[in-house]
Amino acid sequence: MTVSRDFAEHADYARQMDSADPLAGFRERFHMPVIDGVEVRYFCGNSLGLEPRATRGAVQRELDDWATLGVEGHFKAQHPWFSYHRMFAEPLAELVGALPHEVVCMNTLTVNLHLLMTSFYRPHGSRTKILI
């Protein structure tokens, strides 16, 4: 297979830019999927992104707290669960252009939609069904 000179120049330029990228080291913070013995290029960051290498340890700490503390983990865990929503208020408010006391981070989109419907949806007339 012959590689065109144009492609080789672009590939060299891309490698040069990659080596100068101040974020290049972040790649090592993630597990890269290997399929059939080949590390794949992964472009699915909007759904299930790459697993951060630190995740397993963080999840294990929470599981250990759950195992040893049970429900008391809400208040006595290494990172108490009861107030998790508070640590996300400021960054979430900045993201959506609101004040921290105007937002709350909770559940999943599907659960939040169901809660919203339960709280506010009052059907009337002949069209009362919602399909999700």
Backbone bond lengths (Angstrom), bond angles and torsions (degrees), N, CA, C in turn:
res aa  C-N    CA-C-N  psi(-1)  N-CA   C-N-CA  omega(-1)  CA-C   N-CA-C  phi
1 M - - - 1.460 - - 1.525 108.10 -
2 T 1.299 116.71 133.24 1.453 122.97 179.44 1.519 109.27 -101.88
3 V 1.311 114.93 130.95 1.459 119.88 177.42 1.518 107.85 -98.15
4 S 1.309 115.76 128.48 1.461 118.60 -179.12 1.518 110.36 -65.80
5 R 1.319 115.20 150.88 1.470 121.01 178.85 1.528 109.90 -59.70
6 D 1.340 116.52 -39.05 1.464 121.85 179.94 1.528 110.67 -59.58
7 F 1.338 116.04 -46.13 1.466 120.41 179.61 1.524 110.21 -63.17
8 A 1.322 117.25 -44.81 1.459 121.53 -178.96 1.524 110.96 -60.64
9 E 1.318 117.25 -40.52 1.463 120.46 178.03 1.516 111.28 -64.70
10 H 1.333 116.44 -41.76 1.469 120.23 178.51 1.535 110.61 -66.30
11 A 1.329 116.82 -39.29 1.458 120.80 179.28 1.530 110.11 -65.25
12 D 1.335 116.83 -42.15 1.468 120.23 177.28 1.520 110.71 -61.98
13 Y 1.327 116.21 -42.75 1.468 120.48 178.69 1.530 110.62 -62.18
14 A 1.334 116.14 -43.30 1.469 120.39 179.59 1.527 110.57 -62.14
15 R 1.340 117.59 -43.80 1.463 120.96 178.11 1.533 111.10 -61.94
16 Q 1.323 116.23 -41.21 1.468 121.43 179.00 1.529 110.30 -62.03
17 M 1.320 116.30 -45.68 1.470 120.32 179.07 1.534 110.79 -64.85
18 D 1.336 116.79 -41.28 1.466 120.47 178.01 1.522 111.28 -59.84
19 S 1.326 117.20 -42.64 1.461 119.70 -177.97 1.524 112.39 -68.93
20 A 1.339 117.37 -24.48 1.463 121.32 179.16 1.526 112.81 -91.74
21 D 1.319 117.53 -5.77 1.462 122.02 -176.06 1.532 110.29 -70.21
22 P 1.346 118.04 120.13 1.470 119.60 -179.39 1.533 113.06 -65.67
23 L 1.327 117.82 -15.26 1.464 120.77 179.40 1.529 112.56 -96.29
24 A 1.318 117.58 1.07 1.463 120.99 -175.35 1.524 112.34 -55.94
25 G 1.306 118.01 -36.03 1.461 121.37 -178.85 1.517 113.87 -65.34
26 F 1.303 117.17 -19.12 1.463 120.39 -179.97 1.526 111.77 -64.50
27 R 1.313 117.32 -25.61 1.463 121.44 -179.53 1.519 110.62 -55.61
28 E 1.322 116.59 -37.26 1.466 121.33 -177.98 1.522 112.65 -69.49
29 R 1.307 117.77 -12.17 1.466 121.14 179.66 1.528 112.54 -80.50
30 F 1.336 117.59 -4.12 1.457 121.80 -174.35 1.525 111.58 -124.06
31 H 1.323 115.09 149.07 1.462 120.82 170.65 1.522 107.32 -76.87
32 M 1.321 116.64 134.45 1.458 121.23 176.70 1.528 108.34 -103.15
33 P 1.326 118.22 125.53 1.465 120.34 179.96 1.531 111.31 -61.94
34 V 1.327 114.32 142.17 1.456 121.34 175.52 1.514 107.03 -121.77
35 I 1.322 116.40 121.48 1.456 122.05 -179.37 1.518 107.90 -121.02
36 D 1.330 115.70 126.87 1.470 121.62 -176.94 1.520 111.43 52.79
37 G 1.340 116.07 38.91 1.453 121.21 176.73 1.514 115.64 78.20
38 V 1.332 117.30 5.47 1.464 121.09 -177.84 1.524 109.34 -119.40
39 E 1.343 115.91 127.87 1.460 119.62 175.02 1.526 108.26 -67.16
40 V 1.312 116.18 127.62 1.466 120.39 -175.08 1.523 111.55 -94.93
41 R 1.298 115.56 158.56 1.463 122.07 170.74 1.528 105.62 -86.52
42 Y 1.306 116.52 132.04 1.458 120.87 -169.19 1.522 109.75 -117.35
43 F 1.325 116.60 117.20 1.468 121.43 -176.54 1.522 111.56 -121.84
44 C 1.313 117.57 34.95 1.465 120.46 -176.07 1.527 110.58 -117.10
45 G 1.316 116.87 47.09 1.453 120.92 -175.55 1.514 114.91 -74.28
46 N 1.339 118.28 -17.23 1.456 119.23 -177.20 1.521 111.90 -84.09
47 S 1.310 118.53 -14.95 1.451 121.12 -177.47 1.522 108.98 -110.46
48 L 1.300 116.75 -84.22 1.450 120.71 176.07 1.516 106.38 -118.23
49 G 1.314 115.49 95.74 1.461 120.76 -178.42 1.509 111.22 -68.83
50 L 1.308 115.95 -175.70 1.454 121.01 178.12 1.524 110.29 -65.75
51 E 1.324 115.93 146.51 1.463 119.52 178.62 1.525 109.90 -77.56
52 P 1.325 117.31 122.13 1.462 118.99 173.98 1.531 109.87 -64.42
53 R 1.323 117.04 141.52 1.461 121.00 179.96 1.532 111.40 -60.99
54 A 1.318 118.21 -28.96 1.471 121.84 -178.36 1.525 112.66 -76.01
55 T 1.321 117.87 -10.96 1.468 121.16 -174.35 1.513 112.98 -62.07
56 R 1.320 117.15 -46.81 1.463 120.27 -175.60 1.537 110.94 -57.23
57 G 1.317 117.32 -44.56 1.463 120.53 179.06 1.513 112.20 -65.97
58 A 1.342 116.15 -41.48 1.469 119.95 179.93 1.526 110.91 -64.37
59 V 1.318 116.85 -43.88 1.470 120.42 179.37 1.526 109.62 -66.34
60 Q 1.332 117.32 -40.94 1.467 119.89 179.75 1.526 111.06 -61.33
61 R 1.342 117.79 -39.22 1.474 120.24 177.47 1.526 110.63 -60.99
62 E 1.334 116.87 -42.08 1.471 120.04 179.08 1.526 110.54 -66.11
63 L 1.341 116.20 -41.35 1.465 119.30 178.42 1.522 111.35 -64.37
64 D 1.336 116.91 -38.73 1.470 120.20 177.20 1.526 110.71 -63.37
65 D 1.337 116.57 -43.05 1.468 119.70 177.04 1.517 110.90 -62.11
66 W 1.324 117.05 -41.46 1.460 121.47 179.45 1.527 109.95 -62.99
67 A 1.341 115.79 -43.73 1.470 120.08 -178.68 1.523 111.97 -64.51
68 T 1.326 117.03 -40.01 1.467 119.58 -175.25 1.522 113.54 -90.34
69 L 1.316 117.53 -26.29 1.464 120.47 -174.86 1.524 114.26 -108.79
70 G 1.330 117.27 -21.72 1.459 120.05 -174.91 1.517 110.68 58.58
71 V 1.315 116.31 -136.71 1.459 121.80 -177.57 1.531 112.38 -62.94
72 E 1.316 117.20 -23.46 1.465 120.39 179.24 1.525 112.13 -66.10
73 G 1.346 116.48 -13.82 1.457 120.07 175.30 1.516 112.68 -59.13
74 H 1.325 116.49 -22.39 1.467 119.26 177.00 1.520 111.23 -59.20
75 F 1.334 116.15 -29.37 1.465 120.03 -176.27 1.527 113.65 -120.30
76 K 1.346 118.00 -25.70 1.461 120.76 -171.55 1.525 114.51 -114.85
77 A 1.314 118.73 1.87 1.468 120.86 179.62 1.523 110.10 -67.04
78 Q 1.308 115.64 164.22 1.465 119.88 177.10 1.528 110.28 -54.58
79 H 1.315 116.20 -38.67 1.474 123.45 173.07 1.527 106.03 -125.21
80 P 1.334 118.25 87.77 1.470 120.82 -174.02 1.530 112.81 -50.05
81 W 1.334 114.73 135.07 1.468 120.69 -173.69 1.514 113.18 -78.16
82 F 1.311 117.57 -28.30 1.461 121.57 -172.90 1.526 112.76 -56.75
83 S 1.310 117.34 -36.73 1.466 120.15 -173.84 1.534 113.59 -107.14
84 Y 1.317 117.81 17.53 1.465 120.36 -179.76 1.522 112.29 -52.10
85 H 1.304 116.27 -41.30 1.466 120.14 -176.26 1.532 112.00 -59.27
86 R 1.317 117.73 -28.69 1.471 120.48 -177.44 1.525 112.32 -67.88
87 M 1.328 117.30 -36.03 1.463 118.24 -177.19 1.522 112.62 -71.76
88 F 1.320 118.20 -13.52 1.456 120.96 178.54 1.523 113.26 -98.91
89 A 1.318 117.93 -7.10 1.464 121.01 -174.08 1.525 112.83 -60.45
90 E 1.331 117.76 -49.93 1.477 119.29 -177.13 1.521 112.68 -65.27
91 P 1.358 119.39 -50.79 1.467 117.20 179.85 1.530 112.85 -63.58
92 L 1.328 117.16 -35.58 1.459 120.04 178.84 1.527 110.45 -68.13
93 A 1.312 117.67 -40.95 1.465 121.62 178.23 1.526 110.21 -61.12
94 E 1.319 116.42 -43.92 1.469 120.09 178.76 1.528 110.43 -62.22
95 L 1.319 116.29 -40.38 1.457 121.33 -179.35 1.522 112.52 -61.83
96 V 1.332 116.91 -40.86 1.469 120.49 -175.86 1.522 113.67 -100.49
97 G 1.332 117.44 1.60 1.457 119.87 177.84 1.513 113.18 74.32
98 A 1.319 116.46 38.92 1.465 121.01 -179.43 1.529 108.94 -124.87
99 L 1.312 115.44 178.19 1.458 121.24 174.16 1.529 108.25 -91.37
100 P 1.332 118.32 150.39 1.467 120.12 -177.23 1.528 114.26 -54.47
101 H 1.322 118.21 -34.17 1.469 119.11 -179.52 1.533 112.40 -77.82
102 E 1.333 117.35 -3.32 1.464 120.88 -179.75 1.530 113.29 -97.53
103 V 1.331 117.46 -2.88 1.464 119.97 -177.29 1.520 110.74 -127.10
104 V 1.311 115.54 157.94 1.459 122.08 171.12 1.525 107.37 -146.74
105 C 1.309 116.26 140.68 1.449 122.25 178.96 1.518 107.88 -103.86
106 M 1.328 116.48 121.72 1.466 118.62 -176.88 1.521 111.11 -159.09
107 N 1.304 116.92 153.50 1.454 124.90 169.59 1.522 113.74 54.63
108 T 1.328 114.43 -152.96 1.453 122.71 176.79 1.516 107.42 -120.16
109 L 1.306 116.59 169.03 1.462 119.86 179.95 1.523 111.13 -56.38
110 T 1.327 117.43 -45.53 1.466 120.46 -178.37 1.525 111.45 -62.12
111 V 1.328 117.30 -46.20 1.472 120.44 179.33 1.519 109.90 -62.77
112 N 1.336 116.99 -43.88 1.463 119.62 -179.69 1.526 111.68 -62.91
113 L 1.332 117.86 -38.40 1.470 119.72 177.16 1.522 111.01 -64.31
114 H 1.326 116.82 -41.52 1.462 119.26 177.69 1.531 111.19 -63.81
115 L 1.313 117.55 -42.02 1.462 120.14 178.24 1.526 111.28 -64.14
116 L 1.328 115.94 -40.19 1.463 120.46 177.54 1.527 110.31 -60.62
117 M 1.316 115.97 -45.98 1.469 119.83 -179.62 1.525 110.88 -64.05
118 T 1.327 116.62 -42.53 1.458 120.13 -179.96 1.521 110.88 -61.33
119 S 1.330 116.19 -37.93 1.456 120.44 -176.85 1.512 113.81 -77.97
120 F 1.341 117.29 -38.39 1.461 119.09 -167.61 1.529 115.97 -121.75
121 Y 1.299 119.12 -18.96 1.461 120.42 -175.22 1.520 110.26 -78.53
122 R 1.294 115.51 119.36 1.465 122.08 178.86 1.534 107.85 -125.89
123 P 1.327 116.50 89.10 1.469 119.46 -174.92 1.527 112.50 -67.18
124 H 1.334 115.17 147.02 1.456 121.40 172.94 1.528 107.62 -153.97
125 G 1.271 117.19 161.04 1.446 121.41 -177.68 1.514 110.83 82.58
126 S 1.341 116.04 -162.16 1.460 119.90 -175.26 1.529 113.69 -91.52
127 R 1.325 117.92 -14.72 1.474 120.48 -178.60 1.534 108.77 -107.69
128 T 1.323 115.28 90.29 1.472 119.18 -172.72 1.528 113.62 -119.74
129 K 1.310 117.29 5.87 1.466 119.73 -176.23 1.523 111.25 -104.33
130 I 1.331 115.26 145.25 1.460 121.51 176.40 1.532 106.82 -124.07
131 L 1.312 116.14 130.43 1.458 121.64 177.16 1.518 108.11 -109.34
132 I 1.321 115.80 123.55 1.477 120.84 178.29 1.511 107.91 -111.48
